[in-house]
Amino acid sequence: MAEYEWQRVAREIEQDIESGRIPPGGALPSIIRLAEMYGVADRTVRRALRDLRERGLIETLPHKGSFVTDADG
């Protein structure tokens, strides 16, 4: 089954989190920056971030951005 673009973006961000490239508590780039990095629309990034939030990998704080959750705490 083909992978949607949002799934690819979510998978790549998840790999960055798992590898420690983005550490616990670390901030993700802005939605606009992520869209530029992955060559997708901002709504695609928003969908990917929603998936990561639903799986408990990140949290999004209004007017602050998205951050990797601390798996230990």
All heavy atoms as TSV, in Angstrom:
chain	resi	resn	atom	element	x	y	z
A	1	MET	N	N	0.845	-1.183	0.000
A	1	MET	CA	C	0.000	0.000	0.000
A	1	MET	C	C	0.891	1.247	0.000
A	1	MET	O	O	1.880	1.328	0.722
A	1	MET	CB	C	-0.881	-0.029	1.253
A	1	MET	CG	C	-1.869	1.068	1.322
A	1	MET	SD	S	-3.063	0.645	2.613
A	1	MET	CE	C	-3.670	2.230	3.002
A	2	ALA	N	N	0.529	2.186	-0.813
A	2	ALA	CA	C	1.324	3.408	-0.950
A	2	ALA	C	C	1.263	4.243	0.323
A	2	ALA	O	O	0.269	4.242	1.042
A	2	ALA	CB	C	0.815	4.227	-2.134
A	3	GLU	N	N	2.337	4.948	0.583
A	3	GLU	CA	C	2.435	5.806	1.758
A	3	GLU	C	C	2.022	7.225	1.364
A	3	GLU	O	O	2.460	7.750	0.353
A	3	GLU	CB	C	3.891	5.789	2.244
A	3	GLU	CG	C	4.139	6.540	3.502
A	3	GLU	CD	C	5.584	6.421	3.967
A	3	GLU	OE1	O	6.499	6.713	3.173
A	3	GLU	OE2	O	5.784	6.033	5.109
A	4	TYR	N	N	1.175	7.837	2.176
A	4	TYR	CA	C	0.812	9.229	1.944
A	4	TYR	C	C	1.996	10.123	2.304
A	4	TYR	O	O	2.851	9.757	3.109
A	4	TYR	CB	C	-0.396	9.632	2.799
A	4	TYR	CG	C	-1.687	8.993	2.374
A	4	TYR	CD1	C	-2.243	7.969	3.122
A	4	TYR	CD2	C	-2.350	9.416	1.220
A	4	TYR	CE1	C	-3.446	7.378	2.742
A	4	TYR	CE2	C	-3.540	8.827	0.828
A	4	TYR	CZ	C	-4.088	7.812	1.591
A	4	TYR	OH	O	-5.265	7.235	1.204
A	5	GLU	N	N	2.015	11.324	1.745
A	5	GLU	CA	C	3.105	12.252	2.042
A	5	GLU	C	C	3.178	12.574	3.529
A	5	GLU	O	O	4.256	12.644	4.096
A	5	GLU	CB	C	2.947	13.547	1.226
A	5	GLU	CG	C	3.379	13.400	-0.223
A	5	GLU	CD	C	4.859	13.135	-0.364
A	5	GLU	OE1	O	5.672	13.991	0.036
A	5	GLU	OE2	O	5.209	12.060	-0.859
A	6	TRP	N	N	2.034	12.761	4.184
A	6	TRP	CA	C	2.062	13.072	5.619
A	6	TRP	C	C	2.678	11.927	6.410
A	6	TRP	O	O	3.350	12.154	7.408
A	6	TRP	CB	C	0.690	13.467	6.146
A	6	TRP	CG	C	-0.334	12.365	6.203
A	6	TRP	CD1	C	-1.283	12.090	5.277
A	6	TRP	CD2	C	-0.511	11.406	7.254
A	6	TRP	NE1	N	-2.037	11.015	5.673
A	6	TRP	CE2	C	-1.588	10.571	6.882
A	6	TRP	CE3	C	0.138	11.170	8.468
A	6	TRP	CZ2	C	-2.032	9.520	7.687
A	6	TRP	CZ3	C	-0.299	10.117	9.262
A	6	TRP	CH2	C	-1.378	9.306	8.875
A	7	GLN	N	N	2.460	10.689	5.944
A	7	GLN	CA	C	3.031	9.535	6.626
A	7	GLN	C	C	4.550	9.514	6.466
A	7	GLN	O	O	5.271	9.179	7.403
A	7	GLN	CB	C	2.432	8.237	6.092
A	7	GLN	CG	C	0.978	8.070	6.476
A	7	GLN	CD	C	0.327	6.892	5.783
A	7	GLN	OE1	O	0.468	6.723	4.570
A	7	GLN	NE2	N	-0.390	6.088	6.536
A	8	ARG	N	N	5.021	9.887	5.289
A	8	ARG	CA	C	6.470	9.952	5.054
A	8	ARG	C	C	7.102	11.003	5.960
A	8	ARG	O	O	8.126	10.752	6.604
A	8	ARG	CB	C	6.756	10.290	3.583
A	8	ARG	CG	C	8.259	10.471	3.295
A	8	ARG	CD	C	8.523	10.881	1.857
A	8	ARG	NE	N	7.982	12.181	1.511
A	8	ARG	CZ	C	8.611	13.341	1.711
A	8	ARG	NH1	N	9.804	13.381	2.261
A	8	ARG	NH2	N	8.051	14.473	1.347
A	9	VAL	N	N	6.476	12.173	6.031
A	9	VAL	CA	C	6.999	13.247	6.866
A	9	VAL	C	C	7.007	12.808	8.329
A	9	VAL	O	O	8.010	12.971	9.033
A	9	VAL	CB	C	6.193	14.545	6.662
A	9	VAL	CG1	C	6.604	15.610	7.664
A	9	VAL	CG2	C	6.356	15.059	5.226
A	10	ALA	N	N	5.907	12.211	8.786
A	10	ALA	CA	C	5.831	11.750	10.178
A	10	ALA	C	C	6.903	10.694	10.449
A	10	ALA	O	O	7.565	10.724	11.496
A	10	ALA	CB	C	4.443	11.187	10.476
A	11	ARG	N	N	7.099	9.781	9.515
A	11	ARG	CA	C	8.100	8.726	9.685
A	11	ARG	C	C	9.501	9.310	9.784
A	11	ARG	O	O	10.299	8.910	10.640
A	11	ARG	CB	C	8.017	7.731	8.518
A	11	ARG	CG	C	9.043	6.608	8.583
A	11	ARG	CD	C	8.860	5.588	7.466
A	11	ARG	NE	N	8.581	6.142	6.152
A	11	ARG	CZ	C	9.500	6.654	5.329
A	11	ARG	NH1	N	10.768	6.697	5.691
A	11	ARG	NH2	N	9.151	7.108	4.153
A	12	GLU	N	N	9.801	10.272	8.944
A	12	GLU	CA	C	11.140	10.870	8.958
A	12	GLU	C	C	11.381	11.679	10.240
A	12	GLU	O	O	12.469	11.623	10.817
A	12	GLU	CB	C	11.359	11.715	7.708
A	12	GLU	CG	C	11.447	10.832	6.456
A	12	GLU	CD	C	11.779	11.592	5.190
A	12	GLU	OE1	O	12.346	12.697	5.267
A	12	GLU	OE2	O	11.472	11.061	4.104
A	13	ILE	N	N	10.362	12.394	10.712
A	13	ILE	CA	C	10.507	13.122	11.972
A	13	ILE	C	C	10.664	12.123	13.117
A	13	ILE	O	O	11.496	12.303	14.008
A	13	ILE	CB	C	9.314	14.068	12.211
A	13	ILE	CG1	C	9.302	15.184	11.154
A	13	ILE	CG2	C	9.361	14.656	13.622
A	13	ILE	CD1	C	8.049	16.045	11.160
A	14	GLU	N	N	9.883	11.049	13.079
A	14	GLU	CA	C	9.995	10.016	14.109
A	14	GLU	C	C	11.406	9.416	14.130
A	14	GLU	O	O	11.975	9.179	15.211
A	14	GLU	CB	C	8.965	8.917	13.866
A	14	GLU	CG	C	8.990	7.826	14.909
A	14	GLU	CD	C	7.919	6.765	14.705
A	14	GLU	OE1	O	7.225	6.780	13.673
A	14	GLU	OE2	O	7.790	5.909	15.588
A	15	GLN	N	N	11.978	9.201	12.972
A	15	GLN	CA	C	13.352	8.676	12.908
A	15	GLN	C	C	14.334	9.665	13.525
A	15	GLN	O	O	15.276	9.259	14.224
A	15	GLN	CB	C	13.738	8.367	11.462
A	15	GLN	CG	C	13.021	7.152	10.903
A	15	GLN	CD	C	13.218	6.964	9.404
A	15	GLN	OE1	O	13.716	7.856	8.715
A	15	GLN	NE2	N	12.799	5.819	8.900
A	16	ASP	N	N	14.123	10.955	13.292
A	16	ASP	CA	C	14.985	11.978	13.898
A	16	ASP	C	C	14.859	11.967	15.423
A	16	ASP	O	O	15.839	12.176	16.133
A	16	ASP	CB	C	14.646	13.374	13.362
A	16	ASP	CG	C	15.140	13.589	11.936
A	16	ASP	OD1	O	15.997	12.809	11.474
A	16	ASP	OD2	O	14.664	14.540	11.295
A	17	ILE	N	N	13.653	11.707	15.915
A	17	ILE	CA	C	13.436	11.648	17.359
A	17	ILE	C	C	14.106	10.398	17.935
A	17	ILE	O	O	14.839	10.464	18.920
A	17	ILE	CB	C	11.924	11.658	17.683
A	17	ILE	CG1	C	11.320	13.020	17.311
A	17	ILE	CG2	C	11.670	11.324	19.147
A	17	ILE	CD1	C	9.801	13.053	17.324
A	18	GLU	N	N	13.868	9.251	17.299
A	18	GLU	CA	C	14.423	7.988	17.799
A	18	GLU	C	C	15.948	7.973	17.768
A	18	GLU	O	O	16.579	7.379	18.637
A	18	GLU	CB	C	13.859	6.812	17.006
A	18	GLU	CG	C	12.394	6.549	17.306
A	18	GLU	CD	C	11.796	5.447	16.454
A	18	GLU	OE1	O	12.447	4.979	15.491
A	18	GLU	OE2	O	10.660	5.051	16.753
A	19	SER	N	N	16.533	8.628	16.786
A	19	SER	CA	C	17.993	8.643	16.661
A	19	SER	C	C	18.635	9.636	17.629
A	19	SER	O	O	19.850	9.631	17.802
A	19	SER	CB	C	18.393	9.010	15.233
A	19	SER	OG	O	18.141	10.384	14.985
A	20	GLY	N	N	17.814	10.487	18.239
A	20	GLY	CA	C	18.340	11.501	19.139
A	20	GLY	C	C	18.714	12.791	18.437
A	20	GLY	O	O	19.176	13.736	19.062
A	21	ARG	N	N	18.511	12.830	17.129
A	21	ARG	CA	C	18.797	14.063	16.389
A	21	ARG	C	C	17.959	15.223	16.915
A	21	ARG	O	O	18.413	16.358	16.977
A	21	ARG	CB	C	18.555	13.846	14.890
A	21	ARG	CG	C	18.954	15.030	14.050
A	21	ARG	CD	C	19.053	14.658	12.579
A	21	ARG	NE	N	19.303	15.873	11.828
A	21	ARG	CZ	C	18.464	16.377	10.935
A	21	ARG	NH1	N	17.353	15.752	10.633
A	21	ARG	NH2	N	18.754	17.495	10.310
A	22	ILE	N	N	16.713	14.900	17.296
A	22	ILE	CA	C	15.873	15.863	18.011
A	22	ILE	C	C	15.654	15.242	19.389
A	22	ILE	O	O	14.910	14.274	19.520
A	22	ILE	CB	C	14.528	16.113	17.302
A	22	ILE	CG1	C	14.712	16.478	15.840
A	22	ILE	CG2	C	13.766	17.238	18.020
A	22	ILE	CD1	C	13.422	16.574	15.049
A	23	PRO	N	N	16.314	15.746	20.417
A	23	PRO	CA	C	16.263	15.118	21.741
A	23	PRO	C	C	14.963	15.408	22.485
A	23	PRO	O	O	14.215	16.323	22.111
A	23	PRO	CB	C	17.444	15.769	22.466
A	23	PRO	CG	C	17.555	17.115	21.832
A	23	PRO	CD	C	17.188	16.922	20.387
A	24	PRO	N	N	14.687	14.646	23.572
A	24	PRO	CA	C	13.515	14.943	24.404
A	24	PRO	C	C	13.546	16.405	24.850
A	24	PRO	O	O	14.586	16.912	25.260
A	24	PRO	CB	C	13.682	13.999	25.597
A	24	PRO	CG	C	14.473	12.847	25.044
A	24	PRO	CD	C	15.417	13.478	24.054
A	25	GLY	N	N	12.423	17.073	24.697
A	25	GLY	CA	C	12.334	18.487	25.031
A	25	GLY	C	C	12.773	19.398	23.895
A	25	GLY	O	O	12.559	20.601	23.945
A	26	GLY	N	N	13.380	18.814	22.879
A	26	GLY	CA	C	13.857	19.594	21.743
A	26	GLY	C	C	12.711	20.105	20.886
A	26	GLY	O	O	11.681	19.454	20.737
A	27	ALA	N	N	12.903	21.291	20.344
A	27	ALA	CA	C	11.885	21.911	19.491
A	27	ALA	C	C	12.019	21.433	18.056
A	27	ALA	O	O	13.126	21.297	17.538
A	27	ALA	CB	C	12.020	23.420	19.541
A	28	LEU	N	N	10.884	21.177	17.424
A	28	LEU	CA	C	10.865	20.900	15.995
A	28	LEU	C	C	10.900	22.233	15.261
A	28	LEU	O	O	10.458	23.254	15.801
A	28	LEU	CB	C	9.589	20.155	15.607
A	28	LEU	CG	C	9.606	18.632	15.735
A	28	LEU	CD1	C	9.760	18.201	17.172
A	28	LEU	CD2	C	8.355	18.044	15.139
A	29	PRO	N	N	11.396	22.242	14.035
A	29	PRO	CA	C	11.319	23.472	13.242
A	29	PRO	C	C	9.852	23.893	13.063
A	29	PRO	O	O	8.938	23.087	13.263
A	29	PRO	CB	C	11.943	23.065	11.898
A	29	PRO	CG	C	12.810	21.888	12.223
A	29	PRO	CD	C	12.093	21.167	13.333
A	30	SER	N	N	9.643	25.113	12.651
A	30	SER	CA	C	8.281	25.614	12.424
A	30	SER	C	C	7.606	24.826	11.304
A	30	SER	O	O	8.266	24.156	10.500
A	30	SER	CB	C	8.327	27.092	12.041
A	30	SER	OG	O	8.886	27.229	10.741
A	31	ILE	N	N	6.295	24.922	11.252
A	31	ILE	CA	C	5.534	24.242	10.191
A	31	ILE	C	C	6.007	24.699	8.827
A	31	ILE	O	O	6.203	23.877	7.922
A	31	ILE	CB	C	4.020	24.476	10.383
A	31	ILE	CG1	C	3.546	23.691	11.609
A	31	ILE	CG2	C	3.235	24.083	9.143
A	31	ILE	CD1	C	2.121	23.963	12.019
A	32	ILE	N	N	6.217	25.991	8.669
A	32	ILE	CA	C	6.675	26.513	7.374
A	32	ILE	C	C	8.046	25.947	7.021
A	32	ILE	O	O	8.283	25.520	5.897
A	32	ILE	CB	C	6.677	28.052	7.386
A	32	ILE	CG1	C	5.237	28.569	7.465
A	32	ILE	CG2	C	7.390	28.614	6.162
A	32	ILE	CD1	C	5.113	30.053	7.708
A	33	ARG	N	N	8.937	25.910	7.998
A	33	ARG	CA	C	10.287	25.368	7.765
A	33	ARG	C	C	10.230	23.881	7.443
A	33	ARG	O	O	10.922	23.406	6.534
A	33	ARG	CB	C	11.173	25.625	8.992
A	33	ARG	CG	C	12.565	25.098	8.850
A	33	ARG	CD	C	13.393	25.952	7.875
A	33	ARG	NE	N	14.689	25.341	7.715
A	33	ARG	CZ	C	15.136	24.804	6.568
A	33	ARG	NH1	N	14.409	24.852	5.479
A	33	ARG	NH2	N	16.317	24.254	6.524
A	34	LEU	N	N	9.410	23.122	8.164
A	34	LEU	CA	C	9.270	21.689	7.878
A	34	LEU	C	C	8.713	21.473	6.472
A	34	LEU	O	O	9.170	20.583	5.750
A	34	LEU	CB	C	8.376	21.015	8.917
A	34	LEU	CG	C	8.989	20.821	10.307
A	34	LEU	CD1	C	7.910	20.432	11.314
A	34	LEU	CD2	C	10.101	19.780	10.272
A	35	ALA	N	N	7.740	22.295	6.085
A	35	ALA	CA	C	7.171	22.178	4.741
A	35	ALA	C	C	8.247	22.412	3.687
A	35	ALA	O	O	8.316	21.688	2.683
A	35	ALA	CB	C	6.015	23.164	4.569
A	36	GLU	N	N	9.107	23.389	3.926
A	36	GLU	CA	C	10.213	23.654	2.992
A	36	GLU	C	C	11.198	22.490	2.976
A	36	GLU	O	O	11.647	22.064	1.916
A	36	GLU	CB	C	10.945	24.936	3.390
A	36	GLU	CG	C	10.146	26.191	3.184
A	36	GLU	CD	C	10.798	27.426	3.800
A	36	GLU	OE1	O	11.824	27.301	4.525
A	36	GLU	OE2	O	10.267	28.529	3.570
A	37	MET	N	N	11.537	21.969	4.158
A	37	MET	CA	C	12.508	20.881	4.269
A	37	MET	C	C	12.039	19.622	3.537
A	37	MET	O	O	12.841	18.940	2.894
A	37	MET	CB	C	12.753	20.532	5.739
A	37	MET	CG	C	13.531	21.578	6.507
A	37	MET	SD	S	13.511	21.319	8.304
A	37	MET	CE	C	14.200	19.682	8.452
A	38	TYR	N	N	10.749	19.304	3.656
A	38	TYR	CA	C	10.223	18.076	3.073
A	38	TYR	C	C	9.569	18.280	1.708
A	38	TYR	O	O	9.134	17.318	1.091
A	38	TYR	CB	C	9.250	17.408	4.049
A	38	TYR	CG	C	9.949	16.891	5.281
A	38	TYR	CD1	C	9.840	17.544	6.499
A	38	TYR	CD2	C	10.764	15.761	5.222
A	38	TYR	CE1	C	10.499	17.088	7.627
A	38	TYR	CE2	C	11.431	15.295	6.345
A	38	TYR	CZ	C	11.292	15.967	7.543
A	38	TYR	OH	O	11.958	15.501	8.652
A	39	GLY	N	N	9.485	19.521	1.261
A	39	GLY	CA	C	8.909	19.804	-0.052
A	39	GLY	C	C	7.430	19.492	-0.142
A	39	GLY	O	O	6.968	18.960	-1.156
A	40	VAL	N	N	6.703	19.812	0.937
A	40	VAL	CA	C	5.267	19.533	0.980
A	40	VAL	C	C	4.512	20.786	1.413
A	40	VAL	O	O	5.108	21.771	1.843
A	40	VAL	CB	C	4.951	18.367	1.954
A	40	VAL	CG1	C	5.599	17.067	1.475
A	40	VAL	CG2	C	5.373	18.696	3.377
A	41	ALA	N	N	3.196	20.709	1.330
A	41	ALA	CA	C	2.348	21.823	1.774
A	41	ALA	C	C	2.283	21.860	3.293
A	41	ALA	O	O	2.456	20.831	3.962
A	41	ALA	CB	C	0.932	21.659	1.203
A	42	ASP	N	N	1.992	23.034	3.846
A	42	ASP	CA	C	1.917	23.148	5.305
A	42	ASP	C	C	0.835	22.261	5.892
A	42	ASP	O	O	0.979	21.730	6.986
A	42	ASP	CB	C	1.782	24.605	5.757
A	42	ASP	CG	C	0.503	25.278	5.308
A	42	ASP	OD1	O	-0.157	24.782	4.378
A	42	ASP	OD2	O	0.168	26.318	5.893
A	43	ARG	N	N	-0.267	22.037	5.169
A	43	ARG	CA	C	-1.316	21.160	5.688
A	43	ARG	C	C	-0.829	19.714	5.799
A	43	ARG	O	O	-1.282	18.970	6.669
A	43	ARG	CB	C	-2.594	21.260	4.855
A	43	ARG	CG	C	-2.496	20.671	3.480
A	43	ARG	CD	C	-3.843	20.783	2.749
A	43	ARG	NE	N	-3.703	20.346	1.388
A	43	ARG	CZ	C	-3.392	21.128	0.369
A	43	ARG	NH1	N	-3.197	22.423	0.577
A	43	ARG	NH2	N	-3.282	20.647	-0.849
A	44	THR	N	N	0.108	19.318	4.949
A	44	THR	CA	C	0.697	17.982	5.024
A	44	THR	C	C	1.526	17.864	6.303
A	44	THR	O	O	1.453	16.856	7.013
A	44	THR	CB	C	1.566	17.714	3.782
A	44	THR	OG1	O	0.747	17.845	2.611
A	44	THR	CG2	C	2.189	16.338	3.822
A	45	VAL	N	N	2.285	18.900	6.616
A	45	VAL	CA	C	3.077	18.914	7.851
A	45	VAL	C	C	2.146	18.889	9.057
A	45	VAL	O	O	2.378	18.148	10.025
A	45	VAL	CB	C	4.005	20.146	7.908
A	45	VAL	CG1	C	4.659	20.271	9.281
A	45	VAL	CG2	C	5.050	20.075	6.816
A	46	ARG	N	N	1.075	19.662	9.023
A	46	ARG	CA	C	0.131	19.689	10.142
A	46	ARG	C	C	-0.450	18.296	10.393
A	46	ARG	O	O	-0.612	17.877	11.545
A	46	ARG	CB	C	-0.998	20.690	9.878
A	46	ARG	CG	C	-0.547	22.125	9.948
A	46	ARG	CD	C	-1.707	23.077	9.595
A	46	ARG	NE	N	-1.230	24.399	9.308
A	46	ARG	CZ	C	-0.908	25.306	10.218
A	46	ARG	NH1	N	-1.023	25.010	11.499
A	46	ARG	NH2	N	-0.475	26.492	9.872
A	47	ARG	N	N	-0.756	17.577	9.323
A	47	ARG	CA	C	-1.311	16.219	9.465
A	47	ARG	C	C	-0.263	15.280	10.057
A	47	ARG	O	O	-0.587	14.434	10.903
A	47	ARG	CB	C	-1.803	15.710	8.092
A	47	ARG	CG	C	-2.374	14.301	8.127
A	47	ARG	CD	C	-3.581	14.212	9.044
A	47	ARG	NE	N	-4.089	12.866	9.136
A	47	ARG	CZ	C	-3.718	11.980	10.074
A	47	ARG	NH1	N	-2.843	12.302	10.987
A	47	ARG	NH2	N	-4.245	10.773	10.086
A	48	ALA	N	N	0.975	15.415	9.638
A	48	ALA	CA	C	2.054	14.587	10.180
A	48	ALA	C	C	2.247	14.877	11.663
A	48	ALA	O	O	2.389	13.949	12.480
A	48	ALA	CB	C	3.347	14.840	9.412
A	49	LEU	N	N	2.230	16.149	12.040
A	49	LEU	CA	C	2.401	16.518	13.443
A	49	LEU	C	C	1.232	16.012	14.282
A	49	LEU	O	O	1.425	15.569	15.424
A	49	LEU	CB	C	2.551	18.034	13.589
A	49	LEU	CG	C	3.806	18.652	12.955
A	49	LEU	CD1	C	3.818	20.154	13.185
A	49	LEU	CD2	C	5.072	18.001	13.451
A	50	ARG	N	N	0.042	16.039	13.729
A	50	ARG	CA	C	-1.117	15.512	14.445
A	50	ARG	C	C	-0.923	14.028	14.750
A	50	ARG	O	O	-1.178	13.563	15.863
A	50	ARG	CB	C	-2.406	15.735	13.654
A	50	ARG	CG	C	-3.649	15.307	14.436
A	50	ARG	CD	C	-4.915	15.679	13.719
A	50	ARG	NE	N	-5.230	14.609	12.776
A	50	ARG	CZ	C	-6.012	14.743	11.714
A	50	ARG	NH1	N	-6.526	15.912	11.404
A	50	ARG	NH2	N	-6.269	13.725	10.944
A	51	ASP	N	N	-0.426	13.288	13.771
A	51	ASP	CA	C	-0.163	11.865	13.966
A	51	ASP	C	C	0.862	11.654	15.080
A	51	ASP	O	O	0.675	10.817	15.960
A	51	ASP	CB	C	0.327	11.238	12.654
A	51	ASP	CG	C	0.700	9.783	12.816
A	51	ASP	OD1	O	-0.213	8.961	13.051
A	51	ASP	OD2	O	1.895	9.463	12.724
A	52	LEU	N	N	1.936	12.422	15.042
A	52	LEU	CA	C	2.981	12.294	16.062
A	52	LEU	C	C	2.454	12.659	17.450
A	52	LEU	O	O	2.798	12.026	18.445
A	52	LEU	CB	C	4.184	13.164	15.698
A	52	LEU	CG	C	4.933	12.739	14.429
A	52	LEU	CD1	C	5.928	13.818	14.012
A	52	LEU	CD2	C	5.622	11.394	14.607
A	53	ARG	N	N	1.578	13.676	17.508
A	53	ARG	CA	C	0.955	14.065	18.782
A	53	ARG	C	C	0.066	12.944	19.311
A	53	ARG	O	O	0.109	12.604	20.488
A	53	ARG	CB	C	0.096	15.321	18.595
A	53	ARG	CG	C	0.719	16.572	19.094
A	53	ARG	CD	C	-0.232	17.743	19.163
A	53	ARG	NE	N	-1.191	17.853	18.088
A	53	ARG	CZ	C	-0.949	18.461	16.911
A	53	ARG	NH1	N	0.222	19.008	16.677
A	53	ARG	NH2	N	-1.874	18.523	15.992
A	54	GLU	N	N	-0.750	12.377	18.419
A	54	GLU	CA	C	-1.669	11.314	18.820
A	54	GLU	C	C	-0.913	10.091	19.337
A	54	GLU	O	O	-1.427	9.352	20.176
A	54	GLU	CB	C	-2.568	10.919	17.644
A	54	GLU	CG	C	-3.607	11.972	17.312
A	54	GLU	CD	C	-4.366	11.700	16.025
A	54	GLU	OE1	O	-4.011	10.741	15.289
A	54	GLU	OE2	O	-5.315	12.450	15.744
A	55	ARG	N	N	0.294	9.892	18.865
A	55	ARG	CA	C	1.108	8.756	19.310
A	55	ARG	C	C	2.010	9.113	20.491
A	55	ARG	O	O	2.784	8.289	20.958
A	55	ARG	CB	C	1.928	8.211	18.144
A	55	ARG	CG	C	1.022	7.606	17.076
A	55	ARG	CD	C	1.758	6.823	16.043
A	55	ARG	NE	N	2.506	7.676	15.136
A	55	ARG	CZ	C	3.768	7.459	14.785
A	55	ARG	NH1	N	4.446	6.445	15.258
A	55	ARG	NH2	N	4.375	8.266	13.944
A	56	GLY	N	N	1.884	10.354	20.986
A	56	GLY	CA	C	2.604	10.762	22.173
A	56	GLY	C	C	4.074	11.077	21.961
A	56	GLY	O	O	4.832	11.184	22.926
A	57	LEU	N	N	4.493	11.272	20.720
A	57	LEU	CA	C	5.903	11.552	20.441
A	57	LEU	C	C	6.245	13.028	20.579
A	57	LEU	O	O	7.395	13.375	20.864
A	57	LEU	CB	C	6.279	11.065	19.039
A	57	LEU	CG	C	6.195	9.552	18.845
A	57	LEU	CD1	C	6.378	9.197	17.382
A	57	LEU	CD2	C	7.234	8.851	19.694
A	58	ILE	N	N	5.259	13.878	20.339
A	58	ILE	CA	C	5.476	15.328	20.448
A	58	ILE	C	C	4.289	15.949	21.165
A	58	ILE	O	O	3.226	15.332	21.302
A	58	ILE	CB	C	5.665	16.016	19.077
A	58	ILE	CG1	C	4.383	15.943	18.240
A	58	ILE	CG2	C	6.858	15.461	18.340
A	58	ILE	CD1	C	4.383	16.852	17.024
A	59	GLU	N	N	4.503	17.170	21.631
A	59	GLU	CA	C	3.407	17.989	22.133
A	59	GLU	C	C	3.523	19.346	21.464
A	59	GLU	O	O	4.622	19.790	21.135
A	59	GLU	CB	C	3.441	18.111	23.652
A	59	GLU	CG	C	4.676	18.783	24.204
A	59	GLU	CD	C	4.675	18.854	25.716
A	59	GLU	OE1	O	3.602	18.740	26.319
A	59	GLU	OE2	O	5.759	19.021	26.283
A	60	THR	N	N	2.379	19.967	21.233
A	60	THR	CA	C	2.368	21.282	20.601
A	60	THR	C	C	1.792	22.284	21.581
A	60	THR	O	O	0.716	22.072	22.144
A	60	THR	CB	C	1.540	21.251	19.300
A	60	THR	OG1	O	2.125	20.282	18.415
A	60	THR	CG2	C	1.542	22.610	18.615
A	61	LEU	N	N	2.540	23.347	21.811
A	61	LEU	CA	C	2.115	24.403	22.718
A	61	LEU	C	C	1.707	25.623	21.895
A	61	LEU	O	O	2.479	26.072	21.040
A	61	LEU	CB	C	3.259	24.771	23.666
A	61	LEU	CG	C	3.830	23.607	24.478
A	61	LEU	CD1	C	5.037	24.065	25.272
A	61	LEU	CD2	C	2.761	23.022	25.383
A	62	PRO	N	N	0.506	26.148	22.119
A	62	PRO	CA	C	0.050	27.297	21.339
A	62	PRO	C	C	1.047	28.447	21.373
A	62	PRO	O	O	1.580	28.794	22.433
A	62	PRO	CB	C	-1.256	27.694	22.028
A	62	PRO	CG	C	-1.719	26.436	22.701
A	62	PRO	CD	C	-0.462	25.721	23.120
A	63	HIS	N	N	1.322	28.989	20.216
A	63	HIS	CA	C	2.221	30.138	20.033
A	63	HIS	C	C	3.668	29.849	20.419
A	63	HIS	O	O	4.469	30.770	20.529
A	63	HIS	CB	C	1.713	31.369	20.795
A	63	HIS	CG	C	0.292	31.688	20.503
A	63	HIS	ND1	N	-0.119	32.172	19.283
A	63	HIS	CD2	C	-0.825	31.568	21.250
A	63	HIS	CE1	C	-1.435	32.346	19.307
A	63	HIS	NE2	N	-1.882	31.983	20.485
A	64	LYS	N	N	4.002	28.591	20.674
A	64	LYS	CA	C	5.373	28.235	21.042
A	64	LYS	C	C	5.991	27.244	20.057
A	64	LYS	O	O	7.167	27.306	19.758
A	64	LYS	CB	C	5.415	27.648	22.450
A	64	LYS	CG	C	4.904	28.580	23.506
A	64	LYS	CD	C	5.879	28.719	24.626
A	64	LYS	CE	C	5.325	29.552	25.742
A	64	LYS	NZ	N	5.581	30.948	25.643
A	65	GLY	N	N	5.192	26.272	19.597
A	65	GLY	CA	C	5.706	25.289	18.660
A	65	GLY	C	C	5.516	23.870	19.157
A	65	GLY	O	O	4.823	23.621	20.140
A	66	SER	N	N	6.161	22.944	18.461
A	66	SER	CA	C	6.068	21.524	18.800
A	66	SER	C	C	7.392	21.053	19.369
A	66	SER	O	O	8.465	21.428	18.883
A	66	SER	CB	C	5.713	20.716	17.548
A	66	SER	OG	O	4.424	21.057	17.090
A	67	PHE	N	N	7.279	20.217	20.394
A	67	PHE	CA	C	8.447	19.731	21.125
A	67	PHE	C	C	8.367	18.223	21.309
A	67	PHE	O	O	7.276	17.679	21.484
A	67	PHE	CB	C	8.518	20.405	22.502
A	67	PHE	CG	C	8.601	21.893	22.428
A	67	PHE	CD1	C	7.454	22.676	22.315
A	67	PHE	CD2	C	9.836	22.523	22.422
A	67	PHE	CE1	C	7.533	24.058	22.217
A	67	PHE	CE2	C	9.921	23.913	22.332
A	67	PHE	CZ	C	8.776	24.671	22.228
A	68	VAL	N	N	9.523	17.578	21.318
A	68	VAL	CA	C	9.580	16.139	21.559
A	68	VAL	C	C	9.236	15.902	23.029
A	68	VAL	O	O	9.743	16.588	23.909
A	68	VAL	CB	C	10.995	15.599	21.242
A	68	VAL	CG1	C	11.080	14.107	21.582
A	68	VAL	CG2	C	11.337	15.840	19.780
A	69	THR	N	N	8.350	14.932	23.268
A	69	THR	CA	C	7.997	14.615	24.645
A	69	THR	C	C	9.123	13.820	25.288
A	69	THR	O	O	9.920	13.173	24.618
A	69	THR	CB	C	6.691	13.786	24.706
A	69	THR	OG1	O	6.845	12.613	23.917
A	69	THR	CG2	C	5.511	14.583	24.202
A	70	ASP	N	N	9.154	13.879	26.589
A	70	ASP	CA	C	10.141	13.134	27.360
A	70	ASP	C	C	9.543	11.779	27.679
A	70	ASP	O	O	8.650	11.668	28.517
A	70	ASP	CB	C	10.505	13.898	28.636
A	70	ASP	CG	C	11.597	13.220	29.430
A	70	ASP	OD1	O	12.034	12.119	29.044
A	70	ASP	OD2	O	12.031	13.801	30.439
A	71	ALA	N	N	10.022	10.733	27.030
A	71	ALA	CA	C	9.479	9.385	27.207
A	71	ALA	C	C	9.620	8.891	28.631
A	71	ALA	O	O	8.839	8.063	29.088
A	71	ALA	CB	C	10.164	8.424	26.247
A	72	ASP	N	N	10.589	9.399	29.368
A	72	ASP	CA	C	10.839	8.942	30.732
A	72	ASP	C	C	9.998	9.698	31.774
A	72	ASP	O	O	9.903	9.273	32.902
A	72	ASP	CB	C	12.317	9.098	31.105
A	72	ASP	CG	C	13.200	8.244	30.230
A	72	ASP	OD1	O	12.734	7.174	29.792
A	72	ASP	OD2	O	14.348	8.650	29.975
A	73	GLY	N	N	9.475	10.842	31.365
A	73	GLY	CA	C	8.808	11.637	32.378
A	73	GLY	C	C	7.426	11.976	32.032
A	73	GLY	O	O	6.632	12.455	32.700
